[in-house]
């Protein structure tokens, strides 16, 4: 059990670091590429969406790393975030938009498969699916 706990802990930290890195990218080196993933039907300015989602990614990443008391809740929020941005990945596939080296339909389709894995990663690494222990009522 100690090994599983250590692996979960490491997975949570890695996911947190990846989210922080991606979130920083929303504000800097990948800002334009992230705008390409904003669905054209979304009635918001693509730059606003990129900046807002970047801020959320940074907050979630920091939460995963530094706020262990609420890790399960942060795990659910992270999974929900990955679900919320999934339409951007679908839009990138449907509109055949090149970004992040995804310049073929096959590459964009494979990328779609990773979004559910990210959701599962967030839930597993934070033990969000584990059973809650209840104290017996006296």
Phi and psi in degrees as GROMACS dihedral restraints (atoms count N, CA, C in turn):
[ dihedral_restraints ]
;  ai    aj    ak    al  type     phi  dphi    fc
    3     4     5     6     1   -63.7    20    10
    4     5     6     7     1   -35.2    20    10
    6     7     8     9     1   -66.8    20    10
    7     8     9    10     1   -45.0    20    10
    9    10    11    12     1   -60.8    20    10
   10    11    12    13     1   -42.9    20    10
   12    13    14    15     1   -62.1    20    10
   13    14    15    16     1   -42.0    20    10
   15    16    17    18     1   -65.7    20    10
   16    17    18    19     1   -39.5    20    10
   18    19    20    21     1   -66.7    20    10
   19    20    21    22     1   -42.8    20    10
   21    22    23    24     1   -60.2    20    10
   22    23    24    25     1   -45.4    20    10
   24    25    26    27     1   -59.1    20    10
   25    26    27    28     1   -47.4    20    10
   27    28    29    30     1   -63.7    20    10
   28    29    30    31     1   -42.5    20    10
   30    31    32    33     1   -62.0    20    10
   31    32    33    34     1   -39.2    20    10
   33    34    35    36     1   -64.7    20    10
   34    35    36    37     1   -44.2    20    10
   36    37    38    39     1   -65.1    20    10
   37    38    39    40     1   -41.1    20    10
   39    40    41    42     1   -64.5    20    10
   40    41    42    43     1   -43.1    20    10
   42    43    44    45     1   -64.4    20    10
   43    44    45    46     1   -41.9    20    10
   45    46    47    48     1   -59.9    20    10
   46    47    48    49     1   -45.2    20    10
   48    49    50    51     1   -63.9    20    10
   49    50    51    52     1   -40.6    20    10
   51    52    53    54     1   -63.6    20    10
   52    53    54    55     1   -40.6    20    10
   54    55    56    57     1   -66.1    20    10
   55    56    57    58     1   -41.6    20    10
   57    58    59    60     1   -62.3    20    10
   58    59    60    61     1   -45.0    20    10
   60    61    62    63     1   -60.5    20    10
   61    62    63    64     1   -47.9    20    10
   63    64    65    66     1   -63.8    20    10
   64    65    66    67     1   -40.7    20    10
   66    67    68    69     1   -61.7    20    10
   67    68    69    70     1   -41.6    20    10
   69    70    71    72     1   -62.3    20    10
   70    71    72    73     1   -38.6    20    10
   72    73    74    75     1   -59.7    20    10
   73    74    75    76     1   -32.7    20    10
   75    76    77    78     1   -61.4    20    10
   76    77    78    79     1   -30.4    20    10
   78    79    80    81     1   -94.0    20    10
   79    80    81    82     1   -15.1    20    10
   81    82    83    84     1  -132.4    20    10
   82    83    84    85     1  -104.4    20    10
   84    85    86    87     1   -68.0    20    10
   85    86    87    88     1   -18.9    20    10
   87    88    89    90     1  -120.0    20    10
   88    89    90    91     1    15.6    20    10
   90    91    92    93     1   -56.5    20    10
   91    92    93    94     1   -46.4    20    10
   93    94    95    96     1   -67.8    20    10
   94    95    96    97     1   -42.6    20    10
   96    97    98    99     1   -61.9    20    10
   97    98    99   100     1   -40.0    20    10
   99   100   101   102     1   -66.3    20    10
  100   101   102   103     1   -33.1    20    10
  102   103   104   105     1   -62.1    20    10
  103   104   105   106     1   -31.0    20    10
  105   106   107   108     1   -65.9    20    10
  106   107   108   109     1   -20.1    20    10
  108   109   110   111     1   -89.5    20    10
  109   110   111   112     1    -9.4    20    10
  111   112   113   114     1   -72.3    20    10
  112   113   114   115     1   123.0    20    10
  114   115   116   117     1   -59.6    20    10
  115   116   117   118     1   138.6    20    10
  117   118   119   120     1   -64.9    20    10
  118   119   120   121     1   -22.1    20    10
  120   121   122   123     1   -82.2    20    10
  121   122   123   124     1    -8.6    20    10
  123   124   125   126     1   -74.6    20    10
  124   125   126   127     1   122.2    20    10
  126   127   128   129     1   -81.7    20    10
  127   128   129   130     1    43.7    20    10
  129   130   131   132     1  -132.3    20    10
  130   131   132   133     1   154.9    20    10
  132   133   134   135     1   -62.9    20    10
  133   134   135   136     1   125.4    20    10
  135   136   137   138     1   -55.3    20    10
  136   137   138   139     1   -37.3    20    10
  138   139   140   141     1   -66.0    20    10
  139   140   141   142     1   -38.9    20    10
  141   142   143   144     1   -61.8    20    10
  142   143   144   145     1   -44.1    20    10
  144   145   146   147     1   -61.2    20    10
  145   146   147   148     1   -43.4    20    10
  147   148   149   150     1   -64.1    20    10
  148   149   150   151     1   -45.4    20    10
  150   151   152   153     1   -66.7    20    10
  151   152   153   154     1   -42.4    20    10
  153   154   155   156     1   -65.2    20    10
  154   155   156   157     1   -44.8    20    10
  156   157   158   159     1   -68.1    20    10
  157   158   159   160     1   -31.7    20    10
  159   160   161   162     1   -64.4    20    10
  160   161   162   163     1   -41.4    20    10
  162   163   164   165     1   -63.5    20    10
  163   164   165   166     1   -40.4    20    10
  165   166   167   168     1   -64.9    20    10
  166   167   168   169     1   -42.3    20    10
  168   169   170   171     1   -61.2    20    10
  169   170   171   172     1   -43.1    20    10
  171   172   173   174     1   -63.2    20    10
  172   173   174   175     1   -44.5    20    10
  174   175   176   177     1   -62.2    20    10
  175   176   177   178     1   -44.3    20    10
  177   178   179   180     1   -64.6    20    10
  178   179   180   181     1   -42.3    20    10
  180   181   182   183     1   -61.0    20    10
  181   182   183   184     1   -44.7    20    10
  183   184   185   186     1   -63.6    20    10
  184   185   186   187     1   -39.9    20    10
  186   187   188   189     1   -63.0    20    10
  187   188   189   190     1   -42.7    20    10
  189   190   191   192     1   -61.9    20    10
  190   191   192   193     1   -35.2    20    10
  192   193   194   195     1   -85.0    20    10
  193   194   195   196     1   -41.9    20    10
  195   196   197   198     1  -108.8    20    10
  196   197   198   199     1   -13.1    20    10
  198   199   200   201     1  -116.3    20    10
  199   200   201   202     1    74.2    20    10
  201   202   203   204     1   -70.9    20    10
  202   203   204   205     1   -24.1    20    10
  204   205   206   207     1   -60.1    20    10
  205   206   207   208     1   -34.1    20    10
  207   208   209   210     1  -113.2    20    10
  208   209   210   211     1    29.6    20    10
  210   211   212   213     1   -60.4    20    10
  211   212   213   214     1   -36.8    20    10
  213   214   215   216     1   -65.1    20    10
  214   215   216   217     1   -44.2    20    10
  216   217   218   219     1   -64.4    20    10
  217   218   219   220     1   -40.9    20    10
  219   220   221   222     1   -66.5    20    10
  220   221   222   223     1   -34.4    20    10
  222   223   224   225     1   -61.4    20    10
  223   224   225   226     1   -45.5    20    10
  225   226   227   228     1   -64.5    20    10
  226   227   228   229     1   -41.3    20    10
  228   229   230   231     1   -63.9    20    10
  229   230   231   232     1   -39.4    20    10
  231   232   233   234     1   -66.0    20    10
  232   233   234   235     1   -43.9    20    10
  234   235   236   237     1   -62.4    20    10
  235   236   237   238     1   -41.0    20    10
  237   238   239   240     1   -64.2    20    10
  238   239   240   241     1   -38.3    20    10
  240   241   242   243     1   -62.3    20    10
  241   242   243   244     1   -46.2    20    10
  243   244   245   246     1   -60.7    20    10
  244   245   246   247     1   -36.3    20    10
  246   247   248   249     1   -67.8    20    10
  247   248   249   250     1   -41.2    20    10
  249   250   251   252     1   -64.9    20    10
  250   251   252   253     1   -32.6    20    10
  252   253   254   255     1   -91.0    20    10
  253   254   255   256     1    -3.3    20    10
  255   256   257   258     1   -58.6    20    10
  256   257   258   259     1   -37.0    20    10
  258   259   260   261     1   -57.3    20    10
  259   260   261   262     1   -29.4    20    10
  261   262   263   264     1   -65.1    20    10
  262   263   264   265     1   -39.7    20    10
  264   265   266   267     1   -67.3    20    10
  265   266   267   268     1   -40.8    20    10
  267   268   269   270     1   -64.0    20    10
  268   269   270   271     1   -44.0    20    10
  270   271   272   273     1   -60.7    20    10
  271   272   273   274     1   -41.8    20    10
  273   274   275   276     1   -60.1    20    10
  274   275   276   277     1   -38.5    20    10
  276   277   278   279     1   -69.1    20    10
  277   278   279   280     1   -49.3    20    10
  279   280   281   282     1   -66.3    20    10
  280   281   282   283     1   -35.7    20    10
  282   283   284   285     1   -90.8    20    10
  283   284   285   286     1     0.2    20    10
  285   286   287   288     1    54.1    20    10
  286   287   288   289     1    43.7    20    10
  288   289   290   291     1   -85.6    20    10
  289   290   291   292     1   126.5    20    10
  291   292   293   294     1   -82.4    20    10
  292   293   294   295     1   130.1    20    10
  294   295   296   297     1  -167.7    20    10
  295   296   297   298     1   146.2    20    10
  297   298   299   300     1    59.7    20    10
  298   299   300   301     1    32.5    20    10
  300   301   302   303     1    78.4    20    10
  301   302   303   304     1     1.4    20    10
  303   304   305   306     1   -88.5    20    10
  304   305   306   307     1    85.0    20    10
  306   307   308   309     1  -114.1    20    10
  307   308   309   310     1    15.1    20    10
  309   310   311   312     1  -135.4    20    10
  310   311   312   313     1   157.2    20    10
  312   313   314   315     1   -60.6    20    10
  313   314   315   316     1   -37.1    20    10
  315   316   317   318     1   -63.1    20    10
  316   317   318   319     1   -45.1    20    10
  318   319   320   321     1   -63.7    20    10
  319   320   321   322     1   -41.8    20    10
  321   322   323   324     1   -67.2    20    10
  322   323   324   325     1   -35.9    20    10
  324   325   326   327     1   -67.3    20    10
  325   326   327   328     1   -42.1    20    10
  327   328   329   330     1   -62.5    20    10
  328   329   330   331     1   -38.6    20    10
  330   331   332   333     1   -59.7    20    10
  331   332   333   334     1   -35.5    20    10
  333   334   335   336     1   -59.9    20    10
  334   335   336   337     1   -33.7    20    10
  336   337   338   339     1   -68.3    20    10
  337   338   339   340     1   -22.7    20    10
  339   340   341   342     1   -78.9    20    10
  340   341   342   343     1   -22.5    20    10
  342   343   344   345     1   -63.1    20    10
  343   344   345   346     1   -46.4    20    10
  345   346   347   348     1   -61.5    20    10
  346   347   348   349     1   -33.7    20    10
  348   349   350   351     1   -65.9    20    10
  349   350   351   352     1   -37.5    20    10
  351   352   353   354     1   -64.3    20    10
  352   353   354   355     1   -39.7    20    10
  354   355   356   357     1   -63.1    20    10
  355   356   357   358     1   -45.3    20    10
  357   358   359   360     1   -63.8    20    10
  358   359   360   361     1   -39.3    20    10
  360   361   362   363     1   -58.4    20    10
  361   362   363   364     1   -47.6    20    10
  363   364   365   366     1   -61.2    20    10
  364   365   366   367     1   -42.8    20    10
  366   367   368   369     1   -70.8    20    10
  367   368   369   370     1   -40.1    20    10
  369   370   371   372     1   -70.7    20    10
  370   371   372   373     1   -46.5    20    10
  372   373   374   375     1   -65.8    20    10
  373   374   375   376     1   -24.1    20    10
  375   376   377   378     1  -101.6    20    10
  376   377   378   379     1     1.5    20    10
  378   379   380   381     1    59.0    20    10
  379   380   381   382     1    30.6    20    10
  381   382   383   384     1   -64.6    20    10
  382   383   384   385     1   -25.1    20    10
  384   385   386   387     1   -89.4    20    10
  385   386   387   388     1    -6.4    20    10
  387   388   389   390     1   -68.0    20    10
  388   389   390   391     1   154.4    20    10
  390   391   392   393     1   -69.8    20    10
  391   392   393   394     1   139.7    20    10
  393   394   395   396     1   -82.5    20    10
  394   395   396   397     1   132.9    20    10
  396   397   398   399     1   -87.0    20    10
  397   398   399   400     1   126.1    20    10
  399   400   401   402     1  -107.3    20    10
  400   401   402   403     1   137.5    20    10
  402   403   404   405     1   -75.6    20    10
  403   404   405   406     1   139.2    20    10
  405   406   407   408     1   -65.3    20    10
  406   407   408   409     1   140.7    20    10
  408   409   410   411     1   -78.8    20    10
  409   410   411   412     1   134.9    20    10
